[in-house]
Amino acid sequence: MLKNIIKKNSYYDSATLMLLTSKVAPEVGGSHNIAVMMASEMNKDLMRNSGLLTEEGEAASPNDLIFAVKADDEQTVDDAIERAMAILDEKQSQKKSTSPGKNVFDTTAEALEQNPDAQLAVVSLPGAFAHIEVKRLLKAGVNVLLFSDNVSIENENMLKDLAIDNGLLMMGPDCGTAVVNGIGLGFANKIKRGNVGIVAASGTGLQEVMTLVSNFGGGVSQALGTGGRDLKEAIGGKMMLHALDMLEADAQTEIIAIVSKPPSASVIEKLKEKIDSLSKPVVVCLLGDDSNLLGSTDATVAHTLTETAQICLNLAATQAGSEPTAIAQRPDTESIVEEARTALNDEQRFIRGLYCGGTLSYETQLVLADELEMPYSNAPLDHDYELTDVTVSKAHTILDLGDDAFTVGKPHPMIEPSLRGERLLQEALDPTTAVIVLDIEIGYGSHDEAGQILADEVRHARVELEKVGRSVAFFATVCGSYEDYQGYDKQVQILEDAGITVFETNEHCARAAVAVVK
């Protein structure tokens, strides 16, 4: 049975709707049986193609919210809709709460009027309209983290030019992570304060570096996101270059790190010029950039996220006159690799990666390309290795499960990691799979029990593997700080108890997997 319920003139941001979907989906057999979306034409197309749109949904306007639920019986559908409505009603009640320290405003103008000293705002609105409010905020002298995606290139340029002219940050669009003066924004982590300032055009890349710095004895002054398109030629690295100037002027920052996938050639030249103008030591990680175009600058070039964090730690220790802590591979790696290798049969030759973090997926591809061969992916290093069908892996395959190919109409796997379960079982039962590499992210915004969900999925896969008399190695990394509220050590122990080998960094995890099959 399929039912659509329309909530007229009710806007909710995508993060709220993703979280709601993740809470209700288990009651109706998974996320493929539910959609909770604003009724834009694009979203209705997605629901139509998924077989979740009824006549009532077709008639909804872009300002309306659609609940679409499919289940075997009417009672299950009604119960799911009632639960979803209750969650939204509770959120609305909280919004209207007048509890101390919590102010809710109906418009940006009203919020600015009541908070004339506000210095930073987080914006999560439909991309087609977000620029209107961001422009108003920037003109009022407020820095912005723009979570929204689907903002046009023209509007991104306009907003970043306006921000730069006013000496402000405009992080985004599609910026999910930042830490400003010790305050985490979006998918951030609880990290120690220190003298390392980071600016990044990648979300989980930023999280990996800042948590490693924090976990291994260093600290972070600022961690600034630019949005993924900033270093493309169409934007020209505007916010990256501006953020570098701000870190140069920041008294708390003594070491600067840059993290990004390879920028366009024209942006690299601008980066070189900017780096040469800075007085502070700079560490640059342009993942996969082998052009060495930064070789003529004073910057230290790192090739991986782990190396980036280690160099920052070394520099910080040198400045403090102390010995740096090494981010070392776990000491029993060799025996773990040997045990995994001896459990394989001759047919098991391939690594399969199922990643929630896009930059971590990208880094793992780089490790495989360097030590084995170019892997296939839905977000590949080389377009010749793009999967024509993302539902089927071939040879070495590393998937970014947060990519649009997997998340359209569904929560991001950092919010709802159980979306990985079905694919994990598929890869485990593939007779050519030798190692499955995985990640979980903890921290603000991430799932409370990501480790338990993954552990349960791996236990289920192991039961099915026993039935066919085969073993697969499961390697994972936890991207998070030791201080995150989910409990870093707790998550690691949960995974290890399920027979998943946990490595301190994503690079270490990937290299151990390579050692098993090499």
C-alpha positions as CSV (number, residue, x, y, z in Angstrom):
1,M,0.0,0.0,0.0
2,L,1.2,3.5,-0.9
3,K,0.0,6.8,0.7
4,N,1.0,10.4,0.3
5,I,0.2,13.0,3.0
6,I,0.6,16.7,2.2
7,K,1.5,19.2,4.8
8,K,0.7,22.6,3.2
9,N,3.0,25.6,3.3
10,S,5.5,23.8,5.7
11,Y,9.2,24.2,4.9
12,Y,11.8,22.0,6.6
13,D,15.5,21.9,5.7
14,S,17.1,18.8,4.2
15,A,19.0,17.9,7.4
16,T,15.8,17.8,9.4
17,L,14.0,15.7,6.8
18,M,17.0,13.3,6.6
19,L,17.0,12.7,10.3
20,L,13.2,12.2,10.3
21,T,13.5,9.7,7.5
22,S,16.2,7.7,9.3
23,K,13.9,7.5,12.4
24,V,10.8,6.2,10.5
25,A,12.4,4.1,7.8
26,P,13.0,1.0,9.9
27,E,9.3,0.7,10.7
28,V,8.4,0.3,7.0
29,G,11.2,-2.0,5.8
30,G,13.9,0.5,5.0
31,S,14.5,3.9,3.3
32,H,13.4,2.7,-0.1
33,N,9.8,2.6,1.2
34,I,9.7,6.1,2.5
35,A,10.3,9.7,1.3
36,V,9.8,12.9,3.3
37,M,10.6,15.8,0.9
38,M,9.6,19.3,0.0
39,A,7.4,19.1,-3.1
40,S,9.8,20.7,-5.6
41,E,9.6,19.4,-9.2
42,M,13.0,17.7,-8.8
43,N,11.9,15.9,-5.6
44,K,8.6,14.9,-7.2
45,D,10.6,13.4,-10.1
46,L,12.7,11.4,-7.7
47,M,9.6,10.2,-5.8
48,R,7.9,9.4,-9.1
49,N,10.8,7.4,-10.4
50,S,11.0,5.5,-7.1
51,G,7.3,4.6,-7.3
52,L,6.4,6.7,-4.2
53,L,4.3,9.5,-5.7
54,T,0.5,9.4,-5.7
55,E,-2.1,11.8,-7.2
56,E,-2.1,13.8,-4.0
57,G,1.7,14.2,-4.2
58,E,1.5,15.2,-7.8
59,A,-0.8,18.1,-6.9
60,A,1.5,19.4,-4.1
61,S,3.2,22.8,-4.6
62,P,6.9,23.5,-3.9
63,N,6.0,25.1,-0.6
64,D,4.4,21.8,0.6
65,L,5.9,18.9,2.4
66,I,5.1,15.3,1.2
67,F,5.1,12.2,3.4
68,A,5.3,9.2,1.1
69,V,5.1,5.8,2.7
70,K,4.8,2.3,1.2
71,A,4.2,-0.8,3.3
72,D,2.4,-4.2,3.1
73,D,-0.7,-3.0,5.1
74,E,-2.6,0.2,5.8
75,Q,-1.9,0.1,9.5
76,T,1.8,0.1,9.1
77,V,1.5,3.1,6.7
78,D,-0.7,5.0,9.1
79,D,1.6,4.3,12.0
80,A,4.6,5.5,10.1
81,I,2.9,8.7,9.1
82,E,1.6,9.3,12.6
83,R,5.2,8.9,14.0
84,A,6.6,11.3,11.4
85,M,4.0,13.9,12.1
86,A,4.6,13.5,15.8
87,I,8.4,14.1,15.3
88,L,7.7,17.2,13.3
89,D,5.1,18.5,15.7
90,E,7.6,18.0,18.6
91,K,10.2,19.9,16.6
92,Q,7.8,22.7,15.9
93,S,6.9,22.9,19.6
94,Q,10.6,23.1,20.5
95,K,11.0,25.9,17.9
96,K,8.2,27.9,19.6
97,S,9.7,27.3,23.0
98,T,10.5,30.4,25.0
99,S,13.0,28.7,27.3
100,P,15.9,30.8,28.5
101,G,18.7,31.3,26.0
102,K,16.6,30.1,23.0
103,N,15.3,32.7,20.6
104,V,13.3,31.8,17.5
105,F,12.6,34.3,14.7
106,D,10.4,34.2,11.6
107,T,12.8,36.1,9.3
108,T,16.5,36.8,8.9
109,A,15.7,40.5,9.2
110,E,14.0,40.0,12.6
111,A,16.9,37.9,13.8
112,L,19.4,40.6,12.8
113,E,17.3,43.3,14.5
114,Q,17.2,41.4,17.8
115,N,20.9,40.3,17.6
116,P,22.8,43.3,16.2
117,D,26.1,41.9,17.5
118,A,25.7,38.5,15.8
119,Q,28.9,37.6,14.0
120,L,28.2,34.2,12.4
121,A,25.1,32.4,10.9
122,V,24.5,28.9,9.6
123,V,22.2,28.9,6.6
124,S,20.3,25.7,5.4
125,L,17.7,26.7,2.9
126,P,16.7,25.5,-0.6
127,G,19.6,26.4,-2.9
128,A,17.5,28.5,-5.2
129,F,16.6,30.9,-2.4
130,A,19.6,30.6,0.0
131,H,21.6,33.4,-1.7
132,I,18.9,36.0,-0.8
133,E,19.3,35.4,2.9
134,V,23.1,35.0,2.8
135,K,23.4,38.3,0.9
136,R,21.3,40.0,3.6
137,L,23.6,38.5,6.4
138,L,26.8,39.5,4.6
139,K,25.6,43.1,4.2
140,A,24.9,43.1,7.9
141,G,28.5,42.1,8.6
142,V,27.8,38.5,9.6
143,N,30.0,35.6,8.6
144,V,28.2,32.7,7.0
145,L,28.4,28.9,6.8
146,L,26.2,27.9,3.9
147,F,25.1,24.3,4.3
148,S,22.8,24.4,1.3
149,D,23.7,22.9,-2.1
150,N,22.2,23.6,-5.5
151,V,23.4,27.2,-5.4
152,S,24.3,28.5,-8.8
153,I,27.9,29.3,-9.8
154,E,26.8,32.9,-10.4
155,N,25.3,33.3,-6.9
156,E,28.3,31.6,-5.3
157,N,30.7,34.1,-7.0
158,M,28.5,37.0,-6.0
159,L,28.3,36.0,-2.4
160,K,32.0,35.3,-2.1
161,D,32.9,38.6,-3.7
162,L,30.6,40.4,-1.2
163,A,32.1,38.5,1.7
164,I,35.7,39.3,0.7
165,D,34.8,43.0,0.1
166,N,33.5,43.1,3.7
167,G,36.3,41.0,5.3
168,L,33.9,38.1,6.1
169,L,33.8,34.3,5.6
170,M,31.3,32.8,3.3
171,M,31.9,29.1,3.8
172,G,30.0,27.1,1.2
173,P,27.8,26.4,-0.5
174,D,27.6,22.7,0.4
175,C,29.9,23.3,3.3
176,G,29.2,20.7,6.0
177,T,32.1,21.2,8.5
178,A,33.9,24.0,10.3
179,V,35.3,24.9,13.7
180,V,35.5,28.6,14.5
181,N,37.1,29.8,17.7
182,G,36.5,26.3,19.2
183,I,32.8,26.1,18.2
184,G,31.9,23.2,15.9
185,L,29.5,23.9,13.0
186,G,27.7,21.2,11.0
187,F,29.4,17.8,11.0
188,A,32.2,18.8,13.3
189,N,34.1,17.3,16.2
190,K,35.1,18.2,19.7
191,I,38.8,19.0,19.3
192,K,41.5,20.5,21.5
193,R,42.4,24.1,20.9
194,G,45.9,24.8,19.6
195,N,47.9,26.6,16.9
196,V,47.1,24.7,13.8
197,G,44.7,26.5,11.4
198,I,43.2,24.5,8.6
199,V,41.3,25.5,5.5
200,A,39.8,22.8,3.3
201,A,37.6,22.3,0.3
202,S,36.6,18.8,1.6
203,G,34.4,17.8,4.6
204,T,35.7,14.5,5.9
205,G,39.2,15.5,4.7
206,L,39.0,18.4,7.1
207,Q,37.6,16.2,9.9
208,E,40.4,13.5,9.4
209,V,43.2,16.1,9.7
210,M,41.8,18.1,12.6
211,T,40.9,15.1,14.7
212,L,44.3,13.5,14.1
213,V,46.0,16.7,15.1
214,S,43.8,16.9,18.2
215,N,44.1,13.2,19.1
216,F,47.9,13.1,18.9
217,G,48.9,15.9,21.1
218,G,48.2,19.0,19.0
219,G,45.4,21.5,18.8
220,V,43.4,23.4,16.2
221,S,42.9,27.2,16.2
222,Q,40.4,27.3,13.3
223,A,39.1,24.8,10.8
224,L,37.4,26.5,7.9
225,G,35.5,25.0,5.0
226,T,35.2,26.6,1.6
227,G,32.7,24.4,-0.2
228,G,33.7,21.8,-2.7
229,R,33.6,24.1,-5.8
230,D,35.8,26.8,-4.4
231,L,39.0,25.6,-6.1
232,K,37.3,25.0,-9.4
233,E,38.2,27.4,-12.2
234,A,34.7,28.9,-12.2
235,I,35.2,30.2,-8.6
236,G,38.9,30.6,-8.7
237,G,39.7,29.7,-5.1
238,K,38.2,32.9,-3.8
239,M,37.3,31.7,-0.3
240,M,40.4,29.6,0.0
241,L,42.7,32.5,-0.7
242,H,40.7,34.8,1.6
243,A,40.6,32.3,4.4
244,L,44.4,32.0,4.2
245,D,44.7,35.7,4.7
246,M,42.4,35.4,7.7
247,L,44.6,32.6,9.2
248,E,47.7,34.7,8.6
249,A,46.1,37.5,10.6
250,D,44.8,35.2,13.3
251,A,46.9,35.5,16.5
252,Q,45.9,31.9,17.6
253,T,47.2,30.4,14.3
254,E,50.9,29.7,14.0
255,I,50.8,26.8,11.4
256,I,48.5,26.7,8.3
257,A,47.3,23.6,6.6
258,I,45.5,23.4,3.2
259,V,43.4,20.3,2.3
260,S,41.7,19.7,-1.0
261,K,41.3,17.5,-3.9
262,P,43.3,18.7,-6.9
263,P,42.3,22.3,-7.9
264,S,42.4,23.6,-11.4
265,A,45.8,24.6,-12.7
266,S,44.9,28.3,-12.6
267,V,44.0,28.1,-8.9
268,I,47.2,26.2,-8.1
269,E,49.1,29.2,-9.5
270,K,47.1,31.6,-7.3
271,L,47.8,29.3,-4.3
272,K,51.5,29.4,-5.0
273,E,51.5,33.2,-5.1
274,K,49.4,33.4,-1.9
275,I,51.5,30.9,0.0
276,D,54.7,32.9,-0.9
277,S,53.1,35.9,0.7
278,L,52.4,34.2,4.1
279,S,54.8,34.5,7.0
280,K,53.6,31.3,8.8
281,P,54.7,27.8,7.8
282,V,52.2,26.1,5.4
283,V,51.4,22.5,4.8
284,V,49.6,21.7,1.6
285,C,47.7,18.4,0.8
286,L,46.2,18.4,-2.7
287,L,45.1,14.8,-2.7
288,G,46.2,13.1,-5.9
289,D,48.0,16.1,-7.4
290,D,51.3,14.8,-8.8
291,S,52.1,17.9,-10.8
292,N,54.3,19.2,-8.0
293,L,53.3,22.7,-9.0
294,L,53.8,23.8,-5.4
295,G,57.4,22.6,-5.3
296,S,58.7,26.1,-5.9
297,T,57.0,27.6,-2.8
298,D,58.1,27.4,0.8
299,A,55.1,25.1,1.6
300,T,55.6,21.5,2.8
301,V,53.7,19.2,0.4
302,A,51.9,16.2,2.0
303,H,50.4,13.4,-0.1
304,T,47.9,12.0,2.4
305,L,45.7,13.2,5.2
306,T,47.7,11.3,7.7
307,E,50.9,12.9,6.5
308,T,49.3,16.3,6.6
309,A,48.4,15.9,10.3
310,Q,51.8,14.4,11.1
311,I,53.7,17.4,9.5
312,C,51.5,19.8,11.4
313,L,52.3,17.9,14.7
314,N,56.0,18.0,13.9
315,L,55.9,21.7,13.2
316,A,54.0,22.4,16.4
317,A,56.4,20.3,18.5
318,T,59.4,22.1,17.0
319,Q,57.9,25.4,17.9
320,A,57.2,24.2,21.4
321,G,60.7,22.6,21.8
322,S,59.2,19.1,22.4
323,E,59.1,15.8,20.7
324,P,56.1,15.2,18.3
325,T,53.8,12.2,18.7
326,A,54.0,9.8,15.8
327,I,50.7,8.7,14.1
328,A,52.0,5.1,13.8
329,Q,50.5,2.1,12.1
330,R,49.1,-0.3,14.8
331,P,52.0,-2.6,15.9
332,D,50.2,-5.8,15.1
333,T,49.4,-4.9,11.5
334,E,51.7,-7.5,10.0
335,S,50.2,-10.4,11.9
336,I,46.7,-9.1,11.1
337,V,47.5,-8.9,7.4
338,E,49.0,-12.4,7.5
339,E,46.0,-13.9,9.3
340,A,43.6,-12.3,6.8
341,R,45.7,-13.4,3.8
342,T,45.9,-17.0,4.9
343,A,42.1,-17.2,5.3
344,L,41.5,-16.4,1.6
345,N,41.1,-18.7,-1.3
346,D,42.6,-18.2,-4.7
347,E,39.5,-16.5,-6.1
348,Q,39.4,-13.8,-3.5
349,R,41.6,-11.0,-4.9
350,F,39.8,-7.7,-4.6
351,I,39.3,-4.8,-2.2
352,R,35.9,-3.3,-1.8
353,G,35.4,0.0,-0.1
354,L,32.1,1.2,1.3
355,Y,32.6,4.8,2.5
356,C,30.4,7.3,4.2
357,G,33.1,10.0,3.8
358,G,33.7,11.1,0.3
359,T,37.3,12.4,0.8
360,L,38.2,9.2,2.7
361,S,36.9,7.2,-0.3
362,Y,39.1,9.4,-2.6
363,E,42.2,8.9,-0.4
364,T,41.7,5.1,-0.4
365,Q,41.5,5.2,-4.2
366,L,44.8,7.0,-4.3
367,V,46.5,4.3,-2.1
368,L,45.2,1.5,-4.3
369,A,46.2,3.3,-7.5
370,D,49.7,3.8,-6.1
371,E,50.3,0.3,-4.8
372,L,48.0,-1.9,-6.9
373,E,46.0,-0.6,-9.8
374,M,43.4,2.0,-10.5
375,P,40.1,1.1,-8.7
376,Y,36.6,1.5,-10.0
377,S,34.2,4.0,-8.3
378,N,31.1,6.0,-8.6
379,A,33.4,9.0,-7.9
380,P,36.6,7.8,-9.5
381,L,40.1,9.3,-9.8
382,D,40.0,8.6,-13.5
383,H,36.8,8.9,-15.5
384,D,37.7,5.7,-17.4
385,Y,37.2,3.8,-14.2
386,E,33.7,5.2,-13.4
387,L,31.2,2.4,-12.8
388,T,28.6,2.2,-15.5
389,D,26.3,0.5,-13.0
390,V,26.8,1.6,-9.4
391,T,24.9,-1.4,-8.1
392,V,27.6,-3.8,-9.3
393,S,31.3,-3.7,-8.3
394,K,34.1,-5.0,-10.5
395,A,37.8,-5.6,-9.7
396,H,38.9,-3.2,-6.9
397,T,35.9,-1.0,-6.2
398,I,35.8,1.9,-3.8
399,L,32.3,3.5,-3.3
400,D,31.4,6.9,-1.9
401,L,28.0,6.1,-0.5
402,G,27.4,9.8,0.3
403,D,27.3,10.5,-3.4
404,D,24.1,11.5,-5.1
405,A,23.9,8.1,-6.8
406,F,23.1,6.6,-3.4
407,T,21.6,9.4,-1.4
408,V,18.9,10.9,-3.6
409,G,15.8,11.0,-1.4
410,K,17.6,9.4,1.4
411,P,19.6,10.5,4.5
412,H,23.4,10.9,4.1
413,P,25.1,7.7,5.5
414,M,26.9,9.9,8.2
415,I,23.4,10.5,9.5
416,E,22.0,7.1,8.8
417,P,24.8,4.5,8.4
418,S,22.5,1.6,8.2
419,L,21.9,2.4,4.5
420,R,25.2,0.6,3.9
421,G,24.0,-2.8,5.2
422,E,22.5,-4.2,2.0
423,R,25.6,-3.4,-0.1
424,L,27.9,-4.7,2.6
425,L,26.3,-8.1,2.5
426,Q,26.4,-8.0,-1.3
427,E,30.1,-7.3,-1.4
428,A,30.8,-9.9,1.4
429,L,29.1,-12.7,-0.6
430,D,30.9,-11.8,-3.8
431,P,33.3,-14.8,-4.2
432,T,36.1,-12.4,-5.4
433,T,36.0,-10.1,-2.4
434,A,39.1,-10.4,-0.1
435,V,38.8,-7.3,2.1
436,I,36.1,-4.8,2.8
437,V,37.3,-1.4,4.0
438,L,34.8,0.8,5.9
439,D,34.6,4.1,7.8
440,I,32.3,5.5,10.5
441,E,32.2,9.2,11.4
442,I,31.4,10.4,14.9
443,G,30.9,13.9,16.3
444,Y,28.2,16.5,16.1
445,G,25.5,15.6,13.6
446,S,26.6,12.0,13.1
447,H,24.7,9.0,14.2
448,D,24.7,8.2,17.9
449,E,25.5,4.5,17.4
450,A,27.3,4.3,14.1
451,G,29.7,1.6,15.4
452,Q,26.9,-0.6,16.7
453,I,25.0,-0.4,13.3
454,L,28.2,-1.4,11.4
455,A,29.0,-4.2,13.9
456,D,25.6,-5.7,13.5
457,E,25.8,-5.6,9.7
458,V,29.2,-7.3,9.8
459,R,28.0,-10.0,12.2
460,H,25.1,-10.7,9.8
461,A,27.5,-10.9,6.9
462,R,29.8,-13.3,8.8
463,V,26.9,-15.7,9.4
464,E,26.1,-15.7,5.7
465,L,29.8,-16.2,4.8
466,E,30.0,-19.2,7.1
467,K,27.2,-20.9,5.2
468,V,29.3,-20.8,2.0
469,G,32.5,-21.6,3.8
470,R,34.3,-18.4,3.1
471,S,36.0,-15.7,5.1
472,V,36.4,-11.9,4.3
473,A,38.6,-9.4,6.2
474,F,36.7,-6.4,7.5
475,F,39.0,-3.3,8.1
476,A,37.7,0.0,9.3
477,T,38.6,3.5,10.6
478,V,36.8,5.8,13.0
479,C,37.0,9.4,11.8
480,G,36.5,11.4,15.0
481,S,38.2,12.8,18.1
482,Y,38.8,11.1,21.4
483,E,36.5,13.7,23.0
484,D,33.5,13.2,20.7
485,Y,30.3,12.5,22.7
486,Q,29.7,9.0,21.1
487,G,32.9,7.9,22.7
488,Y,35.8,7.1,20.4
489,D,37.1,4.2,22.4
490,K,33.6,2.8,22.8
491,Q,33.0,2.8,19.1
492,V,36.4,1.1,18.4
493,Q,35.6,-1.6,21.0
494,I,32.2,-2.3,19.5
495,L,33.7,-2.7,16.1
496,E,36.6,-4.9,17.3
497,D,34.2,-7.1,19.3
498,A,32.4,-7.8,15.9
499,G,35.7,-8.9,14.3
500,I,36.4,-5.7,12.5
501,T,40.0,-4.5,12.6
502,V,40.1,-0.8,13.4
503,F,43.0,1.4,12.3
504,E,43.9,4.8,13.6
505,T,43.7,6.5,10.2
506,N,42.0,5.9,6.9
507,E,45.4,5.7,5.1
508,H,46.6,3.0,7.5
509,C,43.4,1.1,6.9
510,A,43.8,1.3,3.1
511,R,47.4,0.3,3.2
512,A,46.7,-2.8,5.4
513,A,44.0,-3.9,2.9
514,V,46.5,-3.5,0.0
515,A,49.0,-5.6,2.0
516,V,46.5,-8.5,2.2
517,V,45.9,-8.8,-1.6
518,K,49.2,-7.5,-2.9
